[in-house]
Amino acid sequence: MIVAIALDLGTTGIKAGLLSQDGTLHGIVSQHAPQIVAEGGCYESDALAYAEVADAVLAGCLAQTDARPPLGLCSQRSSFLIWERASGQPITPLISWQDDRGAASCAALRAQEITIRELTGLPLTPYYFAPKLRVLLREHPTWRERLIGGEWLLGTLDTFLIWRWTGGAQHVTDASMAARTLLMDIHTGQWSPVLCDLFDIPLQVLPQIKPSAGLNLPLQNGLSLQASMGDQSAALVASIDSDQPEALVNLGTGGFVVCYLPEGRSAPEGYLQTLVWQGENGRGYIASEGTLNSIAAALAGYPVQDCRAEELAGDDIFCLAEPSGLGAPYFRSDLGLTFSDPVEHLPPQRIAVLLQEGIIFRVARILEDFQREFGITRVYLSGGRSNLPCLQQGIAQCVQIPTYRLPQADAGLVGAARLAAGLSLTANGHAEKIEVAQSVKDLPEKYERWKVWLDMMLHPRPAGHDLQTLR
């Protein structure tokens, strides 16, 4: 029995799948998303072409069943556009979350960063919606009048598609998507007048914030949209329980380590505080998140699949494996892909092992903080890079907490579908426990020395201090 259909609006691909009563996903249909054109820090694609592909993927999935189950939607966060209300024609391209044009806004508002972080739980970076929109409205002063007058509309990708699917009746977004704009107060779940003033964005032009679940919005294709949320939120919903001391480690293009916050607790210093989703009763589920930047780029070109776990801790070279700079909780753009010693003479496979050690140790240190703060007792690994034996074994060895690999692919689809169907939200009962191999027993000791090295990188000692204590 089909209980839900889900649509995942990805950056490079668009997917839909059907969820059965037993919680399994099948009938997946996917197509490539329209190409993103990158030029001079701007990342743009054709919004109407994207909408057409999304419609085709959804129709192809529905063609496999006579049912019209509830729809769950998950979307890439922070990608947005402006369009004309009367015709639905885009005024701007679909501006990707990757777009860097908001850098000028971030530089101008750096003195307000503490206020922004306190209200949003997020750092001030160009990736989010508000810094980019601020630049657009300043470059095109007449656009503000058309938006305020209602002639034009704006919103993230989910808002645009929901508006189209409802024949223009709904100009909405959900709380999890709104929480990644830098314009929503994470504590109230509403657009913040303070943040709107800081970014010089009229509050009245923003879409209405809805809960993530229980939407019950009738669509023109005969479906009812019951759930909508950000893609990472959907993956988290599918992977760990909100009321259990669990953490999710997702290793893909980038990486993140996340756990739900106990009621009344805040994220430790430096970590992101993320609104994962909001129930129809208004309750918000909040998580603490550490991030690893661009790890796929670091591993690209190296034979990581050929590396064996017993090769870990084979020398005294330490590594940071984030080419675009350290993510949360450090936010250090000056510390990117770094080795403690020259590696040019090493074979590619040895460098591949060192890069994976850098990822393992960063994940382990985040989990160490979460264990200390929140008593984490289980860790689940997901994402395409989590199938690498070195990463699996290394993380399990260093964190010394029961560690599991989630076999379920397409976690975003699963989470969105489960939320739409009102099912129990996680499916980690089929997770495979990673048995720790004795062959990597030296890795925890190297991890302890790596932490000393990282602290020295973050807080350099006076000239003359050497690394002998690390040997």
VEXNU-311062 format. One line per field, with one value per residue (C-alpha): residue number from 1; x, y, z. Coordinates in Angstrom, 2 decimals. Layout:
% residues N
k	c(NUM	...);
xx	c(X	...);
yy	c(Y	...);
zz	c(Z	...);
//
This chain:
% residues 471
k	c(1	2	3	4	5	6	7	8	9	10	11	12	13	14	15	16	17	18	19	20	21	22	23	24	25	26	27	28	29	30	31	32	33	34	35	36	37	38	39	40	41	42	43	44	45	46	47	48	49	50	51	52	53	54	55	56	57	58	59	60	61	62	63	64	65	66	67	68	69	70	71	72	73	74	75	76	77	78	79	80	81	82	83	84	85	86	87	88	89	90	91	92	93	94	95	96	97	98	99	100	101	102	103	104	105	106	107	108	109	110	111	112	113	114	115	116	117	118	119	120	121	122	123	124	125	126	127	128	129	130	131	132	133	134	135	136	137	138	139	140	141	142	143	144	145	146	147	148	149	150	151	152	153	154	155	156	157	158	159	160	161	162	163	164	165	166	167	168	169	170	171	172	173	174	175	176	177	178	179	180	181	182	183	184	185	186	187	188	189	190	191	192	193	194	195	196	197	198	199	200	201	202	203	204	205	206	207	208	209	210	211	212	213	214	215	216	217	218	219	220	221	222	223	224	225	226	227	228	229	230	231	232	233	234	235	236	237	238	239	240	241	242	243	244	245	246	247	248	249	250	251	252	253	254	255	256	257	258	259	260	261	262	263	264	265	266	267	268	269	270	271	272	273	274	275	276	277	278	279	280	281	282	283	284	285	286	287	288	289	290	291	292	293	294	295	296	297	298	299	300	301	302	303	304	305	306	307	308	309	310	311	312	313	314	315	316	317	318	319	320	321	322	323	324	325	326	327	328	329	330	331	332	333	334	335	336	337	338	339	340	341	342	343	344	345	346	347	348	349	350	351	352	353	354	355	356	357	358	359	360	361	362	363	364	365	366	367	368	369	370	371	372	373	374	375	376	377	378	379	380	381	382	383	384	385	386	387	388	389	390	391	392	393	394	395	396	397	398	399	400	401	402	403	404	405	406	407	408	409	410	411	412	413	414	415	416	417	418	419	420	421	422	423	424	425	426	427	428	429	430	431	432	433	434	435	436	437	438	439	440	441	442	443	444	445	446	447	448	449	450	451	452	453	454	455	456	457	458	459	460	461	462	463	464	465	466	467	468	469	470	471);
xx	c(0.00	1.35	1.15	3.10	5.05	8.09	9.92	13.52	14.57	18.34	21.04	22.22	19.32	15.58	14.07	10.67	9.75	6.81	6.69	4.98	3.23	6.27	8.42	10.33	10.90	10.50	9.60	12.25	12.32	15.17	16.45	19.34	18.53	19.11	22.74	23.97	26.06	28.87	30.57	32.31	30.94	27.36	25.64	22.41	20.03	16.70	13.88	11.15	13.27	13.79	10.03	9.36	11.82	10.30	6.82	8.02	9.74	6.68	4.37	6.66	6.56	2.76	2.36	3.36	0.29	-3.41	-3.23	-2.96	-1.03	0.02	3.09	6.21	8.64	12.27	14.30	17.80	18.01	18.68	18.31	15.75	14.25	11.92	8.98	6.00	2.71	0.47	2.37	4.55	7.55	10.84	12.41	15.70	17.30	17.17	20.07	21.84	22.77	26.35	26.21	28.73	27.27	26.17	29.79	29.47	26.48	28.40	31.32	29.00	27.18	30.16	29.71	26.20	27.28	26.69	23.11	22.51	23.89	21.87	18.62	19.23	21.69	23.71	26.92	26.88	27.87	26.96	25.38	22.10	19.17	19.28	22.82	22.18	18.74	20.14	22.62	19.92	17.59	20.41	21.51	17.90	16.07	12.79	12.44	11.63	8.55	7.24	7.70	6.05	3.18	2.65	3.38	6.36	6.89	10.03	10.95	13.12	12.65	9.95	7.95	8.04	6.93	4.18	2.90	2.80	1.19	-1.57	-2.36	-0.92	-3.06	-0.20	2.90	4.44	7.52	8.05	9.88	12.94	13.49	12.79	15.32	18.12	17.47	19.08	15.73	13.82	14.10	14.75	13.32	9.91	9.66	8.67	10.31	12.38	11.83	15.35	16.93	14.81	15.97	19.61	19.43	17.15	14.50	10.80	9.23	5.90	7.35	8.40	6.25	4.10	5.88	4.02	4.74	6.73	3.98	0.19	0.03	-2.96	-2.52	-4.52	-2.51	-3.73	-2.31	-4.70	-2.19	-2.24	1.01	1.27	4.94	7.67	11.16	14.82	16.72	19.12	16.21	14.44	17.56	17.85	14.20	14.82	17.96	17.87	15.25	14.55	14.08	17.17	20.85	21.92	24.04	24.09	27.32	26.63	29.61	28.97	30.05	30.58	29.96	27.90	27.56	24.26	22.23	18.90	19.12	17.44	14.58	15.85	19.47	21.52	24.25	27.82	29.85	30.67	28.19	25.18	21.75	19.36	15.57	15.12	11.36	8.22	5.15	1.63	1.25	3.98	6.67	10.09	12.74	16.17	19.56	23.22	25.41	29.10	30.20	33.04	33.56	34.11	35.53	34.64	36.90	39.74	39.36	38.84	41.56	42.87	42.27	40.22	38.29	41.55	42.62	42.46	41.66	44.93	46.78	45.45	47.91	50.86	52.93	53.08	51.72	48.55	45.97	43.06	40.96	38.68	39.90	37.50	38.35	37.28	33.54	31.71	32.67	35.84	34.86	38.46	38.77	42.54	42.90	42.03	43.75	46.78	49.42	51.83	54.71	55.41	53.55	54.61	56.94	54.22	52.27	48.65	47.21	49.15	47.89	44.37	44.71	45.95	43.01	40.60	42.31	41.71	37.99	37.84	39.49	37.28	34.17	35.48	36.16	32.63	31.17	33.39	31.84	28.32	29.00	30.26	27.40	24.47	25.48	25.44	25.35	24.92	26.31	24.86	26.82	25.15	26.00	28.00	31.43	30.33	30.83	34.61	36.10	38.73	36.15	33.84	36.54	38.34	35.25	34.15	37.63	38.05	34.61	34.38	30.58	28.51	28.60	26.23	26.02	22.60	21.89	18.91	19.72	17.71	17.24	15.71	12.93	12.35	12.15	9.81	7.55	7.40	6.52	3.82	2.35	2.49	4.58	7.15	9.86	13.03	13.99	17.35	16.28	18.02	21.32	24.42	26.74	30.38	32.53	35.80	38.86	41.93	44.10	43.50	44.16	46.82	44.43	42.91	46.42	47.18	43.84	44.93	48.12	46.14	44.02	47.16	48.33	44.94	44.90	48.35	47.06	44.06	46.14	49.76	52.46	55.29	58.18	60.54	57.92	58.34	56.21	58.24	55.36	53.36	55.83);
yy	c(0.00	3.43	5.87	8.88	10.27	12.48	14.93	15.98	19.26	18.84	21.08	18.63	16.17	15.99	12.76	11.38	8.12	6.21	5.14	1.89	1.17	-0.80	2.32	1.28	3.55	2.35	3.48	6.20	8.49	10.96	13.49	15.91	19.42	22.19	23.16	25.87	28.51	29.79	33.04	35.56	34.11	34.03	30.63	30.72	28.38	28.52	28.49	27.53	24.70	23.49	23.59	21.63	18.89	18.72	18.36	15.63	13.67	13.85	12.81	9.90	8.64	9.00	7.05	3.93	4.01	4.84	6.26	9.95	9.79	12.79	14.63	15.36	17.92	18.54	21.25	22.63	25.46	29.14	28.98	31.63	33.84	36.77	36.31	38.22	37.50	37.93	35.71	33.53	34.50	34.74	38.18	36.67	33.30	30.71	31.97	29.03	28.74	28.44	32.00	34.35	37.76	38.29	38.67	42.46	42.29	40.10	42.51	45.47	43.72	42.10	44.30	42.87	39.24	38.48	39.75	37.76	34.57	35.00	35.37	32.78	30.30	30.68	32.38	35.41	33.95	34.65	31.19	32.30	34.09	37.46	38.63	37.95	39.56	42.67	43.08	42.63	45.20	47.72	47.17	47.51	50.11	49.89	46.20	47.02	49.03	46.22	43.69	45.87	46.59	42.88	43.04	40.75	37.90	36.34	33.18	30.10	27.26	25.53	28.76	29.21	25.65	25.60	28.91	27.36	24.12	25.98	28.30	31.28	30.72	30.03	32.19	30.16	28.44	26.17	26.98	24.86	26.69	30.09	29.29	29.21	32.69	34.76	36.54	34.25	34.39	30.76	31.31	32.57	30.81	34.10	36.65	39.01	42.77	43.28	41.04	42.49	45.98	44.89	43.41	46.22	43.77	44.65	42.05	42.23	40.86	37.57	34.43	33.23	30.77	27.47	24.39	21.64	19.05	18.94	21.51	20.00	22.23	21.00	21.11	21.39	17.97	16.27	15.78	17.30	18.77	17.55	18.17	20.50	21.04	21.58	18.65	18.27	18.42	15.63	13.47	14.03	13.14	9.83	9.00	9.73	10.11	13.52	12.09	9.86	10.72	10.03	11.85	11.71	12.04	12.75	12.58	13.68	16.73	18.35	16.89	17.63	16.17	16.89	15.93	17.11	19.50	18.51	20.79	24.14	23.55	25.61	24.59	24.80	27.85	27.97	25.30	26.02	25.89	24.54	24.40	20.95	21.01	22.36	20.29	21.42	22.09	24.72	22.74	23.29	20.56	22.14	20.57	21.39	21.08	20.96	21.20	20.03	22.00	20.54	17.19	15.62	18.15	17.20	13.49	13.98	12.41	10.14	6.35	6.50	3.32	1.36	2.44	-0.15	0.60	-0.96	1.82	4.41	5.90	4.79	7.92	11.20	13.51	15.41	16.83	19.21	18.14	21.11	23.06	25.96	26.39	24.86	24.83	24.95	25.35	27.09	29.05	29.56	30.34	30.65	26.98	24.92	21.84	21.59	18.99	19.17	17.98	17.96	15.18	15.73	12.73	10.37	8.01	9.05	6.25	7.42	10.97	9.56	7.91	11.15	13.09	10.55	10.81	14.57	13.95	11.25	13.46	16.48	14.29	12.71	16.06	17.29	14.07	14.39	17.81	16.44	13.48	15.77	18.26	15.97	12.43	11.02	7.20	6.21	7.49	6.88	7.38	8.34	9.90	8.65	8.93	6.94	3.74	4.22	1.57	3.93	6.53	3.93	2.23	5.42	7.17	4.07	3.75	7.36	8.12	4.86	5.04	2.35	3.45	2.33	2.72	3.62	1.53	3.61	5.70	8.81	9.76	13.12	11.36	8.98	11.75	13.93	10.97	9.75	13.21	13.52	10.12	10.71	7.57	6.97	9.32	7.24	4.05	3.33	-0.11	-1.59	0.17	-2.01	-1.81	-1.13	-3.68	-2.13	-3.80	-4.33	-3.38	0.35	0.32	3.06	5.62	6.93	7.77	9.66	11.45	12.78	14.16	15.59	17.57	19.16	20.02	21.50	23.65	24.93	25.77	27.60	29.38	29.64	29.50	32.04	31.61	28.84	26.39	23.05	20.00	17.54	17.07	15.64	12.94);
zz	c(0.00	-1.02	1.89	0.51	-2.40	-1.94	-4.19	-3.56	-5.21	-5.33	-6.70	-9.35	-9.48	-8.89	-7.53	-6.56	-4.84	-3.40	0.25	1.26	4.54	5.75	5.39	2.27	-0.71	-4.28	-7.79	-7.71	-10.75	-11.20	-13.71	-13.78	-12.65	-15.21	-15.47	-13.15	-14.89	-12.68	-13.54	-11.35	-8.14	-9.49	-9.71	-11.70	-13.52	-15.36	-12.80	-15.29	-16.68	-13.13	-12.49	-15.67	-14.70	-11.20	-12.70	-15.08	-12.31	-10.09	-12.95	-13.84	-10.28	-10.04	-13.29	-11.37	-9.13	-9.28	-5.77	-5.03	-1.76	0.34	-0.95	1.06	-0.36	0.49	-1.13	-1.50	0.98	0.23	-3.58	-4.55	-7.24	-7.91	-10.27	-11.66	-9.91	-12.97	-15.39	-13.17	-15.29	-13.39	-13.07	-11.95	-12.63	-9.88	-7.76	-6.14	-2.49	-3.81	-5.18	-3.58	-4.47	-0.87	0.27	0.19	2.54	4.97	4.98	5.60	8.47	10.18	13.25	13.64	13.43	17.11	16.90	13.71	15.23	18.44	16.48	13.76	15.26	12.05	10.94	8.65	5.27	1.62	1.21	2.74	1.14	2.94	2.01	-1.69	-1.69	0.02	-2.85	-5.51	-3.96	-3.67	-7.25	-8.52	-6.37	-8.36	-7.54	-3.92	-4.96	-7.17	-4.41	-1.78	-4.16	-4.78	-8.50	-7.97	-5.51	-4.09	-2.30	-2.09	-4.57	-2.52	-2.35	-6.13	-6.86	-4.24	-5.65	-9.14	-7.97	-6.11	-9.04	-7.18	-4.09	-1.67	-1.18	1.66	2.97	5.95	9.16	8.33	5.02	6.59	9.30	6.68	5.28	8.10	8.39	10.79	14.58	15.44	18.94	17.78	14.42	12.74	10.46	12.59	12.20	13.57	10.94	8.14	9.15	9.26	5.75	4.52	3.30	3.71	5.97	4.14	0.89	2.50	2.18	5.05	7.34	7.73	9.85	8.15	8.66	8.51	5.68	3.87	0.80	-2.24	-5.48	-9.05	-9.93	-7.52	-4.72	-1.28	0.04	3.62	4.45	3.23	4.59	3.77	2.31	5.22	7.65	5.77	5.86	9.60	10.15	8.37	10.29	14.03	16.74	18.19	21.70	21.80	22.48	18.89	16.34	12.55	10.55	6.88	4.56	1.00	-0.99	2.38	5.78	8.84	12.31	13.99	17.05	18.39	21.31	24.56	25.56	26.80	25.73	23.28	20.89	22.26	21.31	17.61	16.55	14.37	15.97	13.36	13.32	11.78	11.38	12.99	13.82	13.07	16.80	16.51	18.31	16.77	16.75	17.17	16.52	17.09	14.01	13.20	9.57	7.33	4.14	0.65	1.72	-1.64	-3.36	-1.01	-1.83	-5.57	-7.70	-4.94	-4.76	-1.57	-2.42	-2.47	1.01	3.79	7.43	8.57	6.72	9.19	11.72	9.62	10.27	12.22	9.52	10.46	8.07	7.67	4.69	4.00	0.95	1.46	5.13	8.43	9.09	12.42	15.18	13.94	10.80	9.72	6.02	6.44	7.42	4.38	2.97	5.27	6.14	9.05	6.83	3.09	1.26	-2.36	-2.20	-0.91	-3.16	-3.88	-1.76	1.29	0.79	0.45	3.85	5.44	3.98	5.41	8.78	8.66	8.11	10.80	13.40	12.68	12.99	16.18	17.82	17.08	18.45	21.51	22.19	21.66	23.94	26.68	26.31	25.52	26.43	22.89	23.03	19.34	16.06	12.60	9.37	6.10	2.75	-0.22	1.43	4.50	2.51	2.61	4.94	6.33	7.33	8.86	10.90	11.83	13.19	15.10	16.63	17.65	19.08	21.05	20.87	19.09	15.44	12.69	8.92	7.54	4.44	3.33	0.26	-0.60	3.04	2.06	0.17	3.06	5.65	3.60	2.77	6.35	7.61	4.95	5.85	9.59	10.12	12.82	11.66	11.66	9.91	11.52	12.77	9.73	10.43	10.30	13.30	12.43	14.22	15.32	13.82	15.95	12.98	13.59	17.32	17.06	15.56	18.85	20.09	16.87	17.23	20.63	19.08	16.13	18.60	20.03	16.51	15.57	18.71	17.77	14.27	15.73	18.38	17.17	19.85	20.07	17.63	18.59	19.79	18.03	17.43	19.46	21.91	19.02	18.18);
//
